[in-house]
Amino acid sequence: MSRGLSLNLIRRHTLLILAATFCCSVSVAQVRPFFPTATVGGVKIDADGVVSNPEVAELGELQAAWQRGIAEVPADLQQPAELRFISLRKVEEQIAAARAANVELPEAVQYLGGLQRVRYVLVYPERKDIVLAGPAEGWRVDDRRGNVVGSTTARPVLLLDDLMVALRVAESSNASGISCSIDPTPEGLLRMRQLSGQLSARDGVELAARQMEEAVGPQAITITGVPATSHFARAIVAADFRMKRLAMNFEPAPVDGLPSFLEMVRSRRAGLHNMMPRWWLAANYEPLRRDEQGLAWELRGQGVKCLTEQDFLSHAGQREHTGKADATAQQWADNFTAKFDELSREDSTFGALRNVMDLAVVGALLAKEGLMEASRLDAPNLLGNERLAEFPAPRSVASQASFVKAGHNWIVSVSGGVQIFPWQVADRTELATDLASPRDGQPAAHETAWYWQK
């Protein structure tokens, strides 16, 4: 018998899938006024940290309440802008003023002026400032996922809360990176390994699926590099959840040309033995461009890609990595990467992941290049004094099994996660002579306003 896990006793021509599915949400009472609940991404976590899908009606009711709670967008921020500039020095002053007056920070500041990506990082030592610039427009609440998104593009806006997390973990992310993963427990894997020799074809596929779910039991969610109670953590967990649901055919992809992994496997005639593919999402940037003085930087690239690796389960119930990828799993990962930009327009969960990746790269860049010191920017609130929003930390998720028709009788077990190593992105740079334009010629409003645009 091979060292992988199989179920040859299940009904002929059926492929049984064990998958971890997870998502997260939060109730209104669990969020401080500074951070509206509209940004939770249409996901649910109970007080014990157990993640599950929200009911459709529940999400609709929350979305309606969130939309009513959103303040009217200022007229000059409502219009799309190719580049909107956000002054971190002035944002720091906005936070300090709100704290001094004991009032809520304006939503426009919380949503960083409607920025939808960071394209430029611009340093102004003469003004003791660092400016982020990128495409922007007004915002609304996404009616499908509950994220705050652009009013016309439906791309998620960047959040001040995520920026503060990225700045505060910038140094430590060099050593540990930022990640989330969801994995069966060793005890659950051992129980599953033992179950594989006990099931009979008489049990039927659906009963076998339920027995598998019970045998594996709750799977553990691990978050590293950022506070588990932060919105940043929720963004990476939610994106991994959405990716898994698409891969395992729990729901159709919102874009054409992205069949589920199960649909792809269905037509496969050989090589399915003991498949245990694992997928995860990682950073996907081109080298950063910089000017000669190191005062203007440009982020480029799609931001996110999907990777895969084939695992196997030993007789002792230990999951081990092979360092190799199954051809069909690799094709699905490549399809996901190719469709990511389109996916991020249709499912704001993926755009929210790219946003936090952008901000993680910004934090790593500032730390690696010493740009806070070079700019002489004093930002005690951004770097630690201002309290972050807190949510229940995701801790576990129930296993879920599914099945499709296929040529042989095999089990597929999946896990994965998100991995961000922002210093690796910040390490790759190239000199550009045309970056003076975004930095130079800023309007006089730069001296007083916290945002301006071109």
RAPE-V685214 format. One record per backbone hydrogen bond with DSSP energy under -0.5 kcal/mol. CO is the residue of the C=O (numbers start at 1). NH is the residue of the N-H. Records with the same first field share a line. If there is no record, write none. Layout:
CO: NH / NH
//
This chain:
7: 10
11: 14
13: 406
14: 16
15: 404
16: 412
17: 19 / 402
18: 414
19: 21 / 400
24: 44
25: 45
27: 30
28: 31
32: 35
34: 36
36: 39
37: 40
44: 52
46: 49
49: 395 / 396
50: 46
51: 398
52: 44
55: 59
56: 60
57: 61
58: 62
59: 63
60: 64
61: 65
62: 66
63: 67
64: 68
65: 69
66: 70
67: 70
74: 77 / 78
75: 79
78: 138
81: 136
83: 454
84: 134
85: 87 / 452
86: 88 / 132
87: 91
88: 92
89: 93
90: 94
91: 95
92: 96
93: 97
94: 98
95: 99
96: 100
97: 101
98: 102 / 103
99: 102
106: 109 / 110
107: 111
108: 113
109: 112
110: 160
111: 114 / 115
112: 115
114: 137
115: 158
117: 119
119: 299
120: 133
121: 297
122: 131
124: 127 / 128 / 129
125: 128
129: 124
130: 88
131: 122
132: 86
133: 119 / 120
134: 84
135: 116 / 117
136: 81
138: 151
140: 142 / 149
142: 146
146: 41
147: 142 / 149
148: 157
149: 140
150: 154
155: 150
159: 163
160: 164
161: 165
162: 166
163: 167
164: 168
165: 169
167: 170
169: 173
171: 174
172: 175 / 176
173: 177
178: 420
179: 224
180: 418
181: 222
182: 416
183: 220
185: 189
186: 190
187: 191
188: 192
189: 193
190: 194
191: 195
192: 196
194: 197
195: 198 / 199
200: 203
201: 204
204: 208
205: 209
206: 210
207: 211
208: 212
209: 213
210: 214
211: 215
212: 216
213: 217
219: 397
220: 183 / 222
222: 181
224: 179
227: 230
228: 394
229: 391
230: 234
231: 235
232: 236
233: 237
234: 238
235: 239
236: 240
237: 241
238: 242
239: 243
240: 244
241: 245
242: 246
243: 247
244: 248
245: 250 / 251
246: 249
247: 261 / 262
255: 258
260: 264
261: 265
262: 266
263: 267
264: 267
265: 268
268: 407
272: 275
275: 413
276: 311
278: 309
279: 417
280: 307
281: 419
282: 305
284: 303
288: 430
289: 298
290: 432
291: 294
295: 123
296: 291
297: 121
298: 289
300: 286
303: 284
305: 282
307: 280
309: 278
310: 322
312: 314 / 320
314: 317
318: 314
320: 312
324: 310
326: 330
327: 331
328: 332
329: 333
330: 334
331: 335
332: 336
333: 337
334: 338
335: 339
337: 340
339: 343
340: 344
341: 345
342: 345 / 346
343: 347
347: 350 / 351
348: 352
349: 353
350: 354
351: 355
352: 356
353: 357
354: 358
355: 359
356: 360
357: 361
358: 362
359: 363
360: 364
361: 365
362: 366
363: 367
364: 368
365: 369
366: 371 / 372
367: 370
370: 374
371: 375
372: 376 / 377
377: 379
379: 383
380: 384 / 385
381: 384 / 386
395: 221
396: 51
397: 219
398: 21
400: 19
402: 17
404: 15
408: 410
409: 7
410: 16
412: 18
415: 279
416: 182
417: 281
418: 180
419: 283
420: 178
421: 424 / 425
422: 426
423: 427
424: 428
425: 288 / 428
427: 429
428: 288
430: 290
435: 439
436: 440
443: 446
444: 447
445: 448 / 449
450: 87
452: 85
//
